[in-house]
Amino acid sequence: MANTATDKTAAGRGPWYGFATPLLGKTVRWASRVTRHGGSAFPGKVVERVDPTFLRRTLAQLPLGVILVSGTNGKTTTTRMVAMMLESLGLRVFTNPTGSNFTRGVVSALLNEVTMGGRIDADIAVLELDEAYAVQFVAQVRPQYALLLNVMRDQLDRFGEIDNTARLLGRVAEATTRAVVLNREDPRIAALAELAPVDTRASYFGLSRALRRYFPTDDDMATTVALAAAAPAPQQTPAAHVTPADVMLTAVGDHRAQMIIDGQEYESEVKLEGVYNLYNAAAALAVVRAVQQDLRSPDMIGRAASTLPTSRRDGFVMRAQHFAGAGTAQLLDALAQVTPAFGRGEVIDVHGSPTELLLVKNPMGFRLALASFPPDDADTMICINDEYADGRDMSWLWDVDFTSLKAGGVAAVSGVRAWDMALRLAYDEVGVDDVDTDLGRAVAVFVARNPGRRKHIYCTYTAMLAVRAYLAKIADVADAGVGK
């Protein structure tokens, strides 16, 4: 692979005590679990301070390098899609599966996988990075591939306006060594192709013109509040696309998607919930194909294998050849097996009621979630917190159209910012039965009502963790490994 020798030389410059870093990190992880202090990323925070080169040295062992996934919406689910597809197609994959998308979260995930000698048994890493921490990551590790999804208004207190977020992702494009895969429909993302190094190719995932209204960019956003204050604007016919998309989503249905790949239309089933995840699926396919393209180049597998110890080369070559030889139908079969990430359309059975946890953290995500989960025959709850991981600035709630909830109303609103949410719903004339800032108490009341009826719980990140923790006391909830 390009830059492997250089990266390995640089990666070897660790502290003299670097051999002990895995033992230190694993000990801190064990202690934090026993004492229930520090959270899942705490070991990574300690290791980053003690041995700042651990991340770079460890990831330099991977013969196929790193796929970095970032953007405002869809990072966790898309990362899961890419990782599961690569594994289904034969590669050994390291990933940060819990959504802990700061660099310390990646380090903590590595500590779960490395041996005491610092060895990691993987061919490639698929890593979700928060937009700001992605910049810190690429300052240490140059990814071979970057999948950049979108730029929307999100956590304005951290990132400022979206042009600043685009600049952060531009730093990722500048650092990527083999291929950047970009959202053709987001003009700020598509423009990042110009920042990629000369030897780094750009490819795109996109939408047919008929589907663009389902997936608005930030510039397309308008709410009931904004529309009421503005005169109707004339409809404009979008210009024809001139940039070809490697994977183009052309039709969406119930757990089904149609895509054009290599000029041929394919249809695929997906287990994931929500129409927005069908576009994430197109993104995942595009970056998997970018890796395939490289491994189909003459001698590429051999060059990647040469970076490994002799004992590991034959096994890697067999896996890489199997992956490179997979056809489009096999890629779609792998996609069809991907299951939802925790809190992203996850369904938990609570006393016979299918209860869906729906993470919402910005206007587009909330809009698409509302469109994907019709409120008919379901009770609705909204939980809004404003912790650091959620973003302190909740003004984005005013950019969401809640009128689809008018007919049935909202059964409960909770979280730190429950009253702000209730006020926003009132402006869209959506009735609310109960407002309670005590999230545990509110969830208990909500899930107990109407036994057997489907329930939707829309929640920000920390609210989602709290809801899952409560539901785990009364129902079977999978361990997401996210700590306290």
N, C-alpha and C positions, 0 to 999 in steps of 0.2 A: 504493500500500500504506500501511497505517497507520504513522505515525511516521517515514515516509521523509524528509521535509524536516528534521525535528528531528535525526534520526540523521545526515543529511548535514552539517548545520551543525556538530554536535559532532565529526563525523569529520574535518572540515577543519582542526581545531586541532592540526596536527602541528608538529614542530620545523622551524625554518627550513631545515634541511638534509634534510628528509624526501624531497625529490625524488631524492636520491642513495641512498636506502635499497635500492631494488631492485638497483642496481649493487653495493652493498656485500654484500648477501645472496648474490647470484649468484657474486660473487668468492669469498666464504667457502665456498660450496658446491663450487665448482670446486677450490679448494685442498684441502678436506677429502677430496675424491674422489681427487685426485692423490696426496696423502700418506697416504691411508687412515687418517686420524685424525679422531676427533670424532663419527662416526656420522651417520645421516641427519637427526637433529633438531638437530645442532650449529649449522647456519646460522640456524635459528629462535631458538636460545638467544642468539646474538650479536645478532640484529636486535631481539629483545625488550628487550635491555638498552640498545641504542643508540637505538631509535625505538619506544617503547612504544605509539604510536598507529597503527603500520603495520597491525596486524590489523583494527582498527576502521575505519580509512579505506578499506582495500581491500575489505572485505566490504560496506561501505555502497554500493558501486557496483552490487550485484546487485539487479535490479528486483523479484525475488520473495523476496529475503532468504535466511534460513538455516533449515534443518531441523537441529536438534540431536538426536542419538541417544545415549542413555545408559542405564545400568542395569548390573547385575552380569553377566548372561549374554547373549551373542548380539549384542553391539554391532557387531563388525566385519562379521559376515555380514549382519546386517540393514541396516547402512549401505550395504553393497555392493548388496543387493537394491533398496533405495530408489533409489540413484544409477543403477543399470543400468535400472530400470524407467522412470525419468524420461527418461533418454537415449533409450531405445527408443521412447518416446512423443513425442519431438521436442524436448525442452528441452536446453539446454546446461548441463552440470552441473559444478561444482567439488566435489571431495571429497578427503578424506585417506585414500588407499586402502590404506596399509600397516599400519594398526593402530597408528600412532604417535599416540596419542590424548591427548597433553598439548597445551597451547596452543602450545608451541614446535614441536610436530610439525605443527600446522595452519599455522603461519607458514612452516615449511620447505616444506610442500606448496604454499603460495601462491607462494613464490619460484620454484618450478618452472613456474608458469603465468603470472605477470605479465610484462608487457613492461618494457623499461627505463624507460618512462614511468610505470609503476605501474598500467597498465590490465589488467583481467582480463576476458576474453571469456566470460562465463557468465551464465546467467539466475538460477540458484539454487545454493546450497551445501548439501551433505548432509555433516554432520560428526559423526564419532564422537568423543565426549569421555569420558575417564575421569571417574568420579563426582566426585572432588575437584576436578579441573581444569575440569570443567563449571562449577563455581561461579566460578572465576577468569575463565572465558570470558564468562559472562553479566554479569559486572561491567564488561566492556568492550563486549560486543555483545549486544543483546537479540534473541534468536532469534524469528522469526515463528512457527515450529512447533517443538514438542518431542515426541519419541517416547521415552517412559520405559518400559522393558521389564520390570524385575523388581528385587527386592532379596533377595539371598542372602548368607550368610556368605562373605566373600571378603577376603583380605588383612587379617586382623584386626589386624595390627600397624600398618596404615595407617589403616583406617577405624573400628576398634573394632567394636562390635556393630551389627547391621543397622539398628536404629532411627536410629543416627547417619547411616548411608548414606542412609536415607529422608529425613532432614533435609537432606542435601546436595542430593538430587534435588528436594526441595521448593523450594529456592532457584531451581532452573531453572524450575519451574512458575510461580513468582512473577514471573519476568522475561519470560515468553513472551507475545508480543503478539497472536497470532491464534488458535492452537489448540494444546492439549495433547492428545496421544493416549496413552491409558493402558491398562495391563494390568488388565482387570476382575477377573481371578482372584487377583491379588496384593493383599491388603487394604491393605498399606502404600503401594502405588502408586496404587490406586484412590482412596485418601483424599486424594491430592495435588490432585484436582480442586477441593477447597475453597480451595486456596492460589492458584489462577490468578486473574489480574485479572478484574474484572467483565466487561470487553468480550472476554475470551478464552474461547472455547468449549472444552468438553471432549468428547472422543469416546473410544470404547473398542474394543479387540479382545478376544476372549474365546474360551472353549471350551464345547462342549456338556458336559453333566454326565457323560456316559459317558467323556469323554476326560480328566477332571481327574486321574485316578489316574496317567496317563502324565506329567503335568507338575506335580509336587508343589511347593507353596510351601515356604518355609523352615520354617514352622510344622508342615508335614506330614512333615518329615524324621525318619527313624528308621533305625538301622543294626542289623546283626546283633549288634554288641556291646551297643548300648542295649537291644535287644529281649530279649537273654539276661538282662539285669539287671532287667527290669521285668515285671510281671504283664500278661497280655493285657488290652487296653482294649476296651470294647464299641464296635462300629461305630456311627457316627452318620450318619444320613441328612443330606446337605448341604441347607441351605436353598435354596429356589428363588431364582434370580437375579431381581432387580428392576430392574437397570440394563441397558438394551438395549445390545448390542454392534453397532458399525457393521460389523465383520467377525467372524464366529464360525466357528472351525474345528470341524467336526462329525465328520470321519472321516479316518483316516490309513492309508496303505498304502505299498507299495514305490514311492518316487518319485512318489507321488500324494497329493493332499489334496482333501477336500470342504469347502466353506465355504458359509455362508449370508450373502448380501449383498443388502440391500434386500428381504428376505423371500423370496428365491429361492435355491435350492441350485445351486452350481456345482461342477464337478470340474476340477482342474488337474493337469498333470504338472509336476514340478520336477526339475532336474538335481542339486540339492543332496543331499548324503548326510545321513542321520540324521533321526529322527523329530522331534527338537527344532527342526530348521530349518523344519519345516512350521508350527510356531507362530510362528516369526520371520517366515515369509511372510505370515501373517495380520496381524502388526504392520506390516509394510512396506506391504501393501495399504491398511491403515487410514490411514496418514499420507499416502500418495499421493492417496487419495480426499479427505483434508482439504484438500490444496492445490487439487485440482480443484474442490472446492465453492466455494472463494474465487474462482477464475477464472471460474466460471460466474455470479457475481454481476454485476449491471449495472455497467458502466463500470470494473470492477476492472482489466481488462487495460489499458484506456486510462490509468488513473491510474498503474499500474506503468510503462507505457511512457514517461510524462511525466518520469520520473526519469532517462531515458537521453539521451545526445546524439542530436540529430536523425538522424544518419546510421545509428544502430543501431535506431531505433524500429520501422520497418516489418518488419525481419527478426524482431524479438522478438514483435511482434503476431501474425505468421503462426505462429510456433512455439507461442505460448501458446494461440492459438485451436485449433490442432491437438490440443494436449494436453487442453484443456478439453473438446473434443468426443469424446474417446475413451470408448467404452463399457466395461462390465465385462469382456466377452469379450476386448477388446484389452488391458486391464490384466493379465488372466490369461495371455494369450499372451506379454506382456512378462516376466511372472514366470517363465514356463517356460523362458526363455532364460538366466536367471541362473546363473552357474557358481560353484563354491566359492571362497571367499577362501583365500589361502595358509595352509596348516596347519590348516584347518577342514574336514576331510574330503577334503583334497587327495590325489589318487592319483598316485604317482610310480612309473613302471616301472623296477625295479632288476633288471637281468639276467633279465627275464622274470617277475619276481615283482611283482604289483600291491601297492605298499606305501602304506598309508593313514596320513597324519599327522593325529592327533586331539588338538587342543588341549584340555587340562583344567586348570582353575584354581580350582575350588570344588566343593563336594559335589554340587550339582544338575547341573552340567555334566558331571562324571565319571559320575554315575549314568545320565544320559541317553545319554551316549556309549556306555557299556557295553550299554545296552538296544538301541541302534541298530545296533551292529556285533557280531552274535553271533560268539563265538570259534570256532564249528565251522569246520573246514577252514581255519584261519588260525593263524599263529604270533603270539604276543603279546609285546610289549615295553613297559615302563613307564619313563619317564625323568623324574625329579623334581629340579628345581633350586630354590634358595631365594634367588635374587638379588632385588633391589628390585622388578623388574618382575613377579616371580612372587609376591611376598609372602614375608616371612621366616617367618611362622608357618605351619607345615605340619600343625597339629593337625586341620585340616579333613579330612585323609585318613581319620580315624577315623569320619567321618560318611558314608562311602561303603560300600556293600554290594558286596563283591568275590566273592560266592559263585558268580556266574555263570561265573567263571574256574576253579572247582574241577576240573571234569572234564578239561580239557586242560592246566591249569597255565599258568604264565608262563615263557616261554623265557629272558627276560633282564630285569633291573632295573638301571638306571644313573642317573647324575646325582649331584649333590652329596649329596642325601638318599636315596641308593639303599638304605642299610641301614634307614632309617626305613620306607621303602616295603616292604621285604622283611619287616620285623617286622609291619607291618599285615596283609600277605597271610597271614602265618603264623597270625594270630588267626582268619582265615576259612578256614583249612586249605587254602590255595591253594599248591601246590608251585611252587618257583622253581628253574630249572635253573642260572642264573648271576647273580651279583651283582658288578658292577664299577663303581666310581665314575668311571672314565675313560670318558667318554661316547663319544668318537671310537672308541676301541678296541672298546667294547661294541657299538656300532652296526655296525662292520665285521664282527664275528663273527656278529651276528644276521642281517644281510642276506645273508651268504654261505651260511647253512644252508638246507637244503631248497629249492634253486632251483626256481622256478616256482610255489611255494606262496604264497598271499596272506599278507600280513603287516600287523598293526596295531601302530602305535607311538603310545601315549598319552604326551603330554609337556606339561610346563608351558611357559610362553612362551619363556623364554631357552633351555630345553632344545630346544624346537622349532626355534628359529633355528639352534642348533648342529647339530641333526640334518640340517636342510636344507642347511647349509653343507657337511657331510660328504658327503651324498648327491649334491650338485652336482659333486663331484669324480669320481663314478663313474657318474652317470646324468644324463639330461636334466631339469633342474629349472628351472622358469620363474623369471625374475628378479622378485622381489617388491619390490625397491627399498627394502629396510629397512636397508641399510647393514650395518656390522659389529656 
